């Protein structure tokens, strides 16, 4: 082998351990150029170039040789982006009103999606079979390579078993082995790659931290209400905090109205039943209809009839309850950013000053008012988070994951 070829091989060998970190930097948009990649990885320019070339050869990123603006080293640098024609993962989310399946590429980009309507049945095997069948259909139509599958469920997921401990809003049996069922259905459908499962709000927080409103936060608190119930998640230094067995941040069962509605957990006045879409519709004197999801109906009411004093009063009541819950969480967790999803995002938009004032007033030392409270920015963030689960083995070791 000539000297030039030997040097290139040496650079690549030295950089193989950087393939995963490099891919994650491009995937999350933190390395838009080769110069930034060089700086972030702490390697030589030549090694960064070899790493980028290898990721491009794997079909994961694209290297645009046309010079971009001056990079961090003061010289024009090649642009880096995910390969939009590259592999995808199958992502799915189950909720009280049905499910949604999607194909998601690197960068959190949804390539194709399809929804399944109707209340989820009490049989998780049937529901997850329908979910995977829908996703497999998307894969067949796309002709894309699949490297894994991820599932978001509206329940705490116990680790390491992967069981759904409190799937209250989908009427599944307590302790349903959702991870095992999902993996079996994925294998039976011929979908390639490992299958992973997690709690929907945990995954929403992960997606927002990597691609949305949570970027750059060190201690990110996410609270959200989707179709039913309320969930929370905490991302610390880029990693989900799930506790000793995957059950941390079950904020839906934080009591904010001691004499309030009875909760499924056995308590009263929990965030889960005091600040979700059904609570808002009930407070506004509206009877939910069958025409759309509870979340859709609550959003539409807030958007079109907020001028109605009854609707405005209902929104104010939920904002106050949510603010009390957030203040308690601020006192315990001391986050540097709070993001709100689902109906909570809409309530923040309706009266941001009111919500921030409640949090500030009930937070210790008066510091709660300085914590930014922002809306989630990603559409289908739990779905994108499920995709992040599926992408993780590739981000950890691209060569090993794609060799399967």
C-alpha positions as CSV (number, residue, x, y, z in Angstrom):
1,X,0.0,0.0,0.0
2,X,1.3,3.4,-0.9
3,X,2.0,6.0,1.8
4,X,-1.1,8.1,1.0
5,X,-3.4,5.2,1.3
6,X,-1.8,4.1,4.5
7,X,-2.2,7.5,6.0
8,X,-5.9,7.6,5.1
9,X,-6.5,4.2,6.6
10,X,-4.8,5.3,9.8
11,X,-6.9,8.4,10.1
12,X,-10.1,6.4,9.7
13,X,-9.0,3.8,12.2
14,X,-8.3,6.5,14.7
15,X,-11.7,8.0,14.0
16,X,-13.9,4.9,14.1
17,X,-14.6,5.6,17.8
18,X,-15.8,9.0,16.8
19,X,-18.4,7.7,14.3
20,X,-21.2,7.5,16.8
21,X,-20.5,10.9,18.4
22,X,-20.1,12.5,15.0
23,X,-23.4,11.1,13.7
24,X,-25.2,12.3,16.8
25,X,-23.8,15.8,16.3
26,X,-25.1,15.9,12.7
27,X,-28.3,14.2,13.7
28,X,-29.1,16.9,16.3
29,X,-28.0,19.8,14.1
30,X,-25.0,20.7,16.3
31,X,-22.4,20.1,13.5
32,X,-23.6,21.8,10.4
33,X,-20.1,22.0,8.9
34,X,-17.0,19.8,9.0
35,X,-15.1,22.6,10.8
36,X,-17.7,22.5,13.6
37,X,-17.5,18.7,13.7
38,X,-13.7,18.9,14.0
39,X,-14.0,21.3,16.9
40,X,-16.8,19.4,18.7
41,X,-15.0,16.0,18.4
42,X,-11.6,17.5,19.4
43,X,-9.8,15.7,16.5
44,X,-7.7,16.8,13.6
45,X,-9.3,18.2,10.5
46,X,-8.1,15.2,8.5
47,X,-9.6,12.7,11.0
48,X,-12.9,14.6,11.0
49,X,-12.9,14.4,7.2
50,X,-12.3,10.7,7.3
51,X,-15.1,10.2,9.8
52,X,-17.6,12.3,7.7
53,X,-16.6,10.3,4.6
54,X,-17.3,7.0,6.3
55,X,-20.7,8.2,7.5
56,X,-21.5,9.3,4.0
57,X,-20.4,5.9,2.6
58,X,-22.8,4.3,5.1
59,X,-25.6,6.3,3.6
60,X,-26.2,8.3,6.8
61,X,-25.1,11.8,6.1
62,X,-24.2,13.9,3.1
63,X,-21.0,16.0,2.7
64,X,-21.5,19.0,0.5
65,X,-18.0,19.9,-0.8
66,X,-19.2,23.4,-1.9
67,X,-17.7,25.7,0.7
68,X,-20.1,27.0,3.4
69,X,-19.5,30.2,5.3
70,X,-16.4,30.3,7.3
71,X,-16.3,27.6,10.0
72,X,-15.0,27.7,13.5
73,X,-11.4,27.6,12.3
74,X,-11.8,30.6,10.1
75,X,-11.8,28.8,6.8
76,X,-14.5,27.8,4.4
77,X,-15.9,24.4,5.4
78,X,-17.9,21.6,3.8
79,X,-21.6,21.4,4.8
80,X,-22.9,18.4,6.7
81,X,-26.5,17.1,6.7
82,X,-28.4,13.9,7.2
83,X,-29.0,11.9,4.1
84,X,-32.7,12.4,3.3
85,X,-32.7,9.3,1.2
86,X,-31.0,7.2,3.9
87,X,-32.4,4.5,6.2
88,X,-35.5,5.1,8.4
89,X,-36.9,3.6,11.6
90,X,-40.5,2.6,12.2
91,X,-42.0,4.7,15.0
92,X,-45.4,4.4,16.6
93,X,-47.4,6.0,19.4
94,X,-50.5,4.5,21.1
95,X,-53.0,6.9,22.8
96,X,-56.5,6.8,24.1
97,X,-58.0,7.6,20.8
98,X,-56.0,5.2,18.6
99,X,-52.5,5.2,17.3
100,X,-50.1,6.7,14.8
101,X,-47.3,5.0,12.9
102,X,-44.5,6.7,11.0
103,X,-41.2,6.3,9.2
104,X,-38.7,8.7,10.6
105,X,-35.3,9.5,9.2
106,X,-32.2,10.9,10.9
107,X,-32.7,14.5,12.1
108,X,-36.1,13.7,13.5
109,X,-37.7,14.0,10.0
110,X,-41.0,12.3,9.5
111,X,-40.9,10.7,6.1
112,X,-44.4,9.1,6.0
113,X,-47.2,8.7,8.6
114,X,-50.6,7.1,9.0
115,X,-53.1,7.2,11.8
116,X,-55.4,4.6,13.3
117,X,-58.6,6.0,14.8
118,X,-60.9,4.6,17.4
119,X,-60.5,3.8,21.1
120,X,-57.6,1.4,21.7
121,X,-59.0,-2.0,22.7
122,X,-58.2,-3.7,26.0
123,X,-56.0,-6.2,24.2
124,X,-52.4,-4.8,23.7
125,X,-51.5,-7.6,21.3
126,X,-54.3,-6.6,19.0
127,X,-53.5,-2.9,19.1
128,X,-49.8,-3.4,18.7
129,X,-50.4,-5.8,15.8
130,X,-52.5,-3.1,14.1
131,X,-49.8,-0.6,14.8
132,X,-47.0,-2.7,13.3
133,X,-49.1,-3.7,10.3
134,X,-49.7,-0.1,9.5
135,X,-46.0,0.8,9.9
136,X,-45.0,-2.2,7.7
137,X,-47.3,-1.0,5.0
138,X,-45.6,2.4,5.1
139,X,-42.2,0.6,4.7
140,X,-43.4,-1.5,1.8
141,X,-44.7,1.6,0.0
142,X,-41.5,3.6,0.6
143,X,-39.0,0.9,-0.3
144,X,-36.6,2.3,2.3
145,X,-34.3,0.3,4.5
146,X,-35.5,0.0,8.1
147,X,-32.9,-0.2,11.0
148,X,-35.2,-0.4,14.0
149,X,-38.5,0.3,15.6
150,X,-39.7,2.4,18.6
151,X,-43.0,2.6,20.4
152,X,-44.4,5.3,22.7
153,X,-47.1,4.2,25.1
154,X,-49.3,6.3,27.6
155,X,-48.0,4.4,30.6
156,X,-45.0,4.2,32.9
157,X,-42.8,1.5,31.5
158,X,-40.9,-0.6,34.2
159,X,-37.3,-1.4,33.6
160,X,-35.8,-3.8,32.8
161,X,-39.0,-5.8,32.1
162,X,-40.6,-3.4,29.6
163,X,-44.0,-3.8,31.2
164,X,-46.7,-1.1,31.2
165,X,-47.5,-0.6,34.9
166,X,-50.4,1.9,34.6
167,X,-51.9,2.0,31.2
168,X,-55.0,3.7,32.6
169,X,-56.2,5.5,29.5
170,X,-56.0,2.5,27.1
171,X,-57.6,-0.1,29.5
172,X,-54.7,-2.6,29.1
173,X,-54.1,-5.0,32.0
174,X,-51.6,-3.7,34.5
175,X,-48.2,-5.1,33.8
176,X,-48.8,-5.8,30.1
177,X,-45.5,-6.9,28.5
178,X,-45.7,-4.2,25.9
179,X,-42.0,-4.4,24.9
180,X,-42.1,-8.1,24.4
181,X,-45.4,-7.9,22.4
182,X,-44.1,-5.1,20.2
183,X,-40.8,-6.9,19.5
184,X,-42.7,-10.0,18.5
185,X,-45.0,-8.2,16.2
186,X,-42.0,-6.3,14.6
187,X,-40.2,-9.6,14.0
188,X,-43.3,-11.3,12.6
189,X,-43.8,-8.4,10.1
190,X,-40.2,-8.8,8.9
191,X,-39.2,-5.4,10.0
192,X,-35.4,-5.2,10.5
193,X,-33.6,-4.0,13.5
194,X,-34.2,-4.0,17.3
195,X,-37.5,-2.9,18.8
196,X,-37.7,-0.6,21.8
197,X,-40.5,0.9,24.0
198,X,-40.9,3.8,26.3
199,X,-43.3,6.2,28.0
200,X,-44.8,8.8,25.6
201,X,-43.9,11.9,27.6
202,X,-40.4,10.7,28.3
203,X,-39.9,10.2,24.6
204,X,-41.5,13.6,23.8
205,X,-38.9,15.2,26.2
206,X,-36.1,13.4,24.5
207,X,-37.2,14.5,21.0
208,X,-37.6,18.1,22.1
209,X,-34.2,18.1,23.8
210,X,-32.5,16.8,20.6
211,X,-34.6,18.6,17.9
212,X,-36.9,21.2,19.5
213,X,-37.6,23.6,22.3
214,X,-35.3,21.8,24.8
215,X,-32.1,22.2,22.8
216,X,-29.3,23.4,24.9
217,X,-31.0,22.9,28.3
218,X,-29.0,21.1,31.0
219,X,-32.0,20.4,33.3
220,X,-35.0,20.1,31.1
221,X,-38.5,19.5,32.6
222,X,-41.3,18.5,30.2
223,X,-44.9,18.4,31.3
224,X,-47.7,17.5,28.8
225,X,-51.2,16.4,28.5
226,X,-52.1,14.6,25.4
227,X,-55.4,12.8,24.6
228,X,-55.9,11.9,28.3
229,X,-54.0,12.3,31.5
230,X,-50.8,14.2,32.3
231,X,-47.2,13.1,32.2
232,X,-43.8,14.5,32.9
233,X,-40.1,13.9,32.1
234,X,-36.7,15.2,33.1
235,X,-33.6,15.3,30.8
236,X,-30.3,15.8,32.6
237,X,-27.2,16.6,30.6
238,X,-28.8,15.0,27.5
239,X,-30.0,11.8,29.2
240,X,-33.5,10.9,30.4
241,X,-33.8,10.6,34.1
242,X,-36.0,7.5,34.5
243,X,-35.2,6.6,38.1
244,X,-34.1,3.2,39.5
245,X,-36.7,1.2,37.5
246,X,-38.0,3.5,34.8
247,X,-40.8,5.1,36.8
248,X,-39.5,8.6,37.7
249,X,-41.5,11.8,37.0
250,X,-45.0,10.4,37.2
251,X,-46.1,14.0,37.7
252,X,-49.7,13.3,36.7
253,X,-50.3,12.1,40.3
254,X,-49.2,15.3,42.0
255,X,-52.2,16.6,43.9
256,X,-53.0,20.3,43.1
257,X,-56.7,20.4,44.3
258,X,-57.0,18.4,47.5
259,X,-60.9,18.3,47.3
260,X,-60.9,17.8,43.5
261,X,-61.9,15.0,41.2
262,X,-61.1,11.4,42.1
263,X,-58.1,10.2,40.2
264,X,-57.4,6.7,38.8
265,X,-54.5,6.4,41.2
266,X,-56.9,6.5,44.2
267,X,-56.1,10.1,45.2
268,X,-58.0,13.3,44.6
269,X,-57.2,16.4,42.6
270,X,-54.2,15.1,40.7
271,X,-52.9,16.9,37.7
272,X,-53.9,13.9,35.7
273,X,-57.6,14.6,36.1
274,X,-57.5,18.4,36.8
275,X,-55.5,19.7,33.8
276,X,-56.2,17.3,30.9
277,X,-58.5,17.8,27.9
278,X,-61.5,16.2,29.6
279,X,-61.0,18.4,32.6
280,X,-61.0,21.5,30.4
281,X,-64.1,20.5,28.4
282,X,-65.9,19.7,31.7
283,X,-65.0,23.0,33.3
284,X,-66.2,24.8,30.2
285,X,-69.5,23.0,30.4
286,X,-69.0,21.1,27.1
287,X,-70.0,17.5,26.6
288,X,-67.3,15.7,24.6
289,X,-68.5,14.4,21.2
290,X,-67.5,11.5,19.1
291,X,-66.4,13.5,16.1
292,X,-62.7,13.9,17.1
293,X,-60.3,13.3,19.9
294,X,-60.7,14.9,23.3
295,X,-57.4,16.8,22.7
296,X,-58.7,18.0,19.3
297,X,-62.0,19.2,20.8
298,X,-60.2,21.0,23.7
299,X,-57.8,22.7,21.3
300,X,-60.6,23.8,19.0
301,X,-62.7,25.2,21.9
302,X,-59.7,27.1,23.2
303,X,-58.9,28.4,19.7
304,X,-62.4,29.4,18.6
305,X,-64.3,30.3,21.8
306,X,-61.7,31.8,24.1
307,X,-63.7,35.1,24.2
308,X,-66.6,33.2,25.9
309,X,-66.3,34.1,29.6
310,X,-67.1,30.5,30.6
311,X,-64.3,29.1,28.3
312,X,-61.9,31.8,29.5
313,X,-62.7,30.9,33.1
314,X,-62.2,27.2,32.5
315,X,-58.8,28.0,30.9
316,X,-57.8,30.2,33.9
317,X,-58.8,27.4,36.3
318,X,-56.6,24.9,34.5
319,X,-53.7,27.4,34.2
320,X,-53.8,28.0,38.0
321,X,-53.8,24.2,38.7
322,X,-51.0,23.6,36.3
323,X,-49.0,26.5,37.7
324,X,-49.3,25.0,41.2
325,X,-48.0,21.7,39.9
326,X,-45.1,23.3,38.0
327,X,-44.2,25.4,41.1
328,X,-43.9,22.3,43.2
329,X,-41.8,20.6,40.5
330,X,-39.5,23.7,40.3
331,X,-39.0,23.6,44.1
332,X,-38.0,19.9,43.9
333,X,-36.1,19.7,40.6
334,X,-34.7,23.2,40.0
335,X,-34.8,22.9,36.2
336,X,-33.2,25.5,33.9
337,X,-36.1,25.2,31.4
338,X,-39.7,24.0,31.3
339,X,-41.4,22.9,28.1
340,X,-45.2,22.2,27.9
341,X,-46.8,19.9,25.4
342,X,-50.3,19.0,24.2
343,X,-53.1,21.1,25.7
344,X,-50.7,22.6,28.2
345,X,-48.9,24.3,25.3
346,X,-52.2,25.8,24.2
347,X,-52.9,27.0,27.7
348,X,-49.5,28.7,27.9
349,X,-50.2,30.4,24.6
350,X,-53.6,31.6,25.8
351,X,-52.3,33.4,29.0
352,X,-48.5,33.1,29.4
353,X,-48.3,35.8,32.0
354,X,-50.9,34.2,34.3
355,X,-49.1,30.8,34.2
356,X,-45.6,32.3,34.8
357,X,-47.0,34.4,37.7
358,X,-48.5,31.4,39.5
359,X,-45.2,29.5,39.1
360,X,-43.2,32.4,40.4
361,X,-45.5,33.1,43.3
362,X,-45.4,29.6,44.6
363,X,-41.8,28.8,44.0
364,X,-39.3,29.1,46.8
365,X,-36.9,32.0,47.0
366,X,-38.8,33.8,44.2
367,X,-36.5,32.2,41.7
368,X,-39.2,30.3,39.9
369,X,-40.1,33.3,37.9
370,X,-36.7,33.1,36.2
371,X,-37.2,29.6,34.8
372,X,-38.2,29.9,31.1
373,X,-41.5,28.2,30.3
374,X,-41.8,27.5,26.6
375,X,-44.1,25.6,24.3
376,X,-43.0,22.3,22.7
377,X,-42.2,23.0,19.1
378,X,-42.3,19.5,17.4
379,X,-45.3,18.1,15.8
380,X,-45.8,14.5,17.0
381,X,-42.9,14.8,19.5
382,X,-43.7,11.4,21.2
383,X,-43.6,9.8,17.8
384,X,-40.2,11.4,17.0
385,X,-39.0,10.4,20.5
386,X,-40.0,6.8,19.7
387,X,-37.9,7.1,16.6
388,X,-35.0,8.3,18.8
389,X,-35.2,5.1,20.8
390,X,-34.9,3.1,17.6
391,X,-32.0,5.3,16.2
392,X,-30.0,5.0,19.4
393,X,-28.1,1.8,18.5
394,X,-27.1,3.4,15.3
395,X,-26.0,6.6,17.1
396,X,-24.0,4.4,19.5
397,X,-22.2,2.4,16.9
398,X,-23.1,3.0,13.3
399,X,-20.9,0.3,11.9
400,X,-22.2,-2.5,14.1
401,X,-25.8,-1.4,13.8
402,X,-25.8,-1.3,10.0
403,X,-23.9,-4.6,9.7
404,X,-26.9,-6.5,11.1
